[in-house]
Each structure stands twice: as C-alpha cells, then as structure tokens.
Amino acid sequence: MMTLRTCTRAGSIASAALALTVAVSAAGNAAAVQPTGETGGGGSGRALQAVLDEAVREGAPGALAQSRTPHRILNLSSGVADLTTRRPPRAYMKFRVGSITKIFVATVVLQLVVERRLRLSDTVDQVIPGVVEGNGYQGDKITVRMLLDHTSGIADYTDNPRIEEIAVTDPRHDFTLRELAEAGLDLPPDFPPGTSWHYSDTNYVLLGMIIQRVTRRTYVREINRRIIRPLHLRSTYFPGTNPRIRGPHLHGYTPVADDPAELRDTTEVNTTFARATGDMISTVGDLDRFDSALLGGRLLPGRLLRAMLRPVPGSQPYPGSDMFRYGLGAVIPTPPCGVKVYGNGGTLDGWETWTGSTRGGRHSMSFVFTTDAVNQVRLTEQAVTAEYCSARAHAAP
C-alpha cells in the first residue's frame, strides 16, 4: 500500500528505471536487536522490536529504528541490511527518507516567515508570479499556508504519466522544480483553494521554488545552511542526480509486478523526480536529532512552531487511519494513550520511513522498513503506539 507518497507514481518511476531482481527467502527474515552504545533510562524497546519483527515477517528484508530520550539511545533492528551480504542493519546506515524531506522544507519556509521575508498569507502570485496560472488555477487565491498544509487544491504531479515516461526513457534526467510543478499544473485542480484537503507533492515543489525566489539560493542550500550544518547532521544530504547512496547504507527493495515473491533492488536511483518532496538521504539518528531540535524550539519560535503543529481538520495523510492529521509540513499522530507526537513519514519504492517526537523534543523515534510492500499505515500506527504508549510510564515528560 503506497501512502504518504513521494510518490505514488514516483514510486513506480524508481522501479521502472531499475532492473536488478533478487529473491527473498525465509532465511532473510531473521530478527536481531542491535546493541546500543548508551544504557540507562527506562524502556527495553520490546514493543517496538515486535513491530520491526512484524515488518520483516510481512516481507521487509530489513527494519531499523532508534528511540531517543535524555536518558538513553536505543537502537533496534530486524532482518538484514541487504540481501547480498546479509549483514544486520545498523543505526549508522543511510537510507532514502521520502516525504520526511517535507518537514525540512516546511521548517525553512517558516523560518523565512520569522524573518519577515515571507508571510503565510502571501499568495503564489505574489511570491512566484506567473507560475500557477491557467487550467482553472487561481494563483491569487492560493497562499503559502495552503501549500504547507495541502489545502491548495493543486493536483499532484506524480499523477501525470509524463514524469514517469521521462524517468524511464532517460534515467539520468535532471528534473527541475519548474518542470515538476508544470506537470502538476497540467492536471485540473482537485478543488477550489482552501475548501478541502488533499495530499499533493506539487505543493512542496512550489515551496522549493518559493525558497529559491526569496533567498536566491536553492532549497538544498538553505536546508544545509539552516538545519543540517547547525545541527551537525553529518549523515544527511541531498544526492542530486547521483543514484548512489554514499557510505554504509541499507538497500531498499520493491516487489516485481508479475511475481510478488521476488524483490527488485531499488537502492540506486536518480531521485530528482522528487525534488523538495522526497529526495533527502539520512539515518535514524540524524532524524531523531532533527525532530528533537525542532520540537525543542531550537529551529522555530513558539508561535510558528504551534502553527506548524496545529492539525488541519479533515486531513488524513495516512488513508484509512484516524490516528494521523497534518499540520504545516508535520504529520501528527495521536495514539490510543493520548500522547501527541509530531513528525513526518515517507514512502519511495523500497522504503517506508517515519520520524517523530513529543513536544519539547524529549522523546524521539525514527524507523525505516526496506520495502514499500508492507502495510505502512498499520505498522506506523503500531510503531508509534508501541513507542509512546507502552513506554509512557518511563518516557521523559
């Protein structure tokens, strides 16, 4: 089930551009708890470990998570990092984060609001004139806020088959933000601006363009300058057209269309089709550090952080689940025990991801499953519940 897409079609884009096929055997689904370098605090991680094991039983070659509180860092894993070496997943291994990229983009946009270089009420016509026009679109009615919270009504560019066709015929093609935006705007609006909610990657492509127009620097340079370098996220970067993941990394796999028992290795792919929406690479540790800093108030002042974390009525970023709502670039799950968590999740072919933290940033958890073939909605519900409900008694306030 493909959800929280970067992208529904973009997922198939990555698959179609690759050809390596491998078989998954039952022996590949061995579970292992990775020892952590830090001890102390509370929480054995047993409940979260059970979710990782379940993901592997469902067909993920590997699953990896890190849970972080002021008292301890707990690294957990199941399965293997790749089906060739069959080494275990480790917390230092990089992976493609998918739509978690969006909360980084949203943070930069809100920082520009803090600096009074942008307003949430600014329209796209005011900020990037001439981009959103024609085909029923009202650039003078669509605001920056609507792009952030997916209430703009702009169609998702990943539904335009042209993007997949280009990626398949020219795997090295360097997609531009303008090119991706035009692919979305070629499709009719989903609804009039501000009247409903629908997840659309085109919104964040346009936000990437807005960052560049306001700062005269790309969204990649601004995220590096404002977030990655100050927080010392040494394993987080944007690969551009380079299809490889540098350094130690996990491998992602997706089922072969005509034989679900086989998996295709989708690790090496040019992800410029996901610019500003899902093209970042990171680790569970870096994601925990980012979310802890964001929720701890180190990146945004209280007023803008509260705006980011305010759920949009009727939003449902994980289809079929009422646990999750959407804010301004943030996904907000509320598990059964009532603890509120704030973060984001993503999907690309071969990857399902999540990062989240409680208010104050004192309890963070990130995970990755190395396939898009498992039930992302149910497993994310279970992982968030396992981490924040079963551990509630010992979690930091």
HELIX and SHEET records of a PDB file:
HELIX    1   1 THR A    8  ALA A   16  1                                   9    
HELIX    2   2 ALA A   26  GLY A   28  5                                   3    
HELIX    3   3 ARG A   46  ARG A   57  1                                  12    
HELIX    4   4 GLY A   98  ILE A  100  5                                   3    
HELIX    5   5 THR A  101  VAL A  114  1                                  14    
HELIX    6   6 VAL A  124  VAL A  127  1                                   4    
HELIX    7   7 VAL A  144  ASP A  149  1                                   6    
HELIX    8   8 TYR A  157  ASP A  159  5                                   3    
HELIX    9   9 PRO A  161  THR A  169  1                                   9    
HELIX   10  10 LEU A  177  LEU A  185  1                                   9    
HELIX   11  11 ASP A  201  THR A  215  1                                  15    
HELIX   12  12 TYR A  219  ILE A  223  1                                   5    
HELIX   13  13 ASN A  224  ILE A  228  3                                   5    
HELIX   14  14 THR A  272  ALA A  274  5                                   3    
HELIX   15  15 VAL A  284  LEU A  295  1                                  12    
HELIX   16  16 GLY A  302  MET A  308  1                                   7    
HELIX   17  17 GLN A  376  TYR A  388  1                                  13    
SHEET    1   A 3 THR A  21  ALA A  23  0                                        
SHEET    2   A 3 ASP A 259  ASP A 265 -1                                        
SHEET    3   A 3 TYR A 253  VAL A 256 -1                                        
SHEET    1   B 6 ALA A  31  ALA A  32  0                                        
SHEET    2   B 6 ARG A  72  GLY A  79 -1                                        
SHEET    3   B 6 GLY A  62  THR A  69 -1                                        
SHEET    4   B 6 SER A 364  PHE A 369 -1                                        
SHEET    5   B 6 TRP A 351  SER A 357 -1                                        
SHEET    6   B 6 TYR A 342  LEU A 348 -1                                        
SHEET    1   C 2 PHE A  95  ARG A  96  0                                        
SHEET    2   C 2 ILE A 281  SER A 282 -1                                        
SHEET    1   D 2 GLU A 133  GLY A 134  0                                        
SHEET    2   D 2 TYR A 137  GLN A 138 -1                                        
SHEET    1   E 2 PHE A 324  TYR A 326  0                                        
SHEET    2   E 2 VAL A 331  PRO A 333 -1                                        
END                                                                             
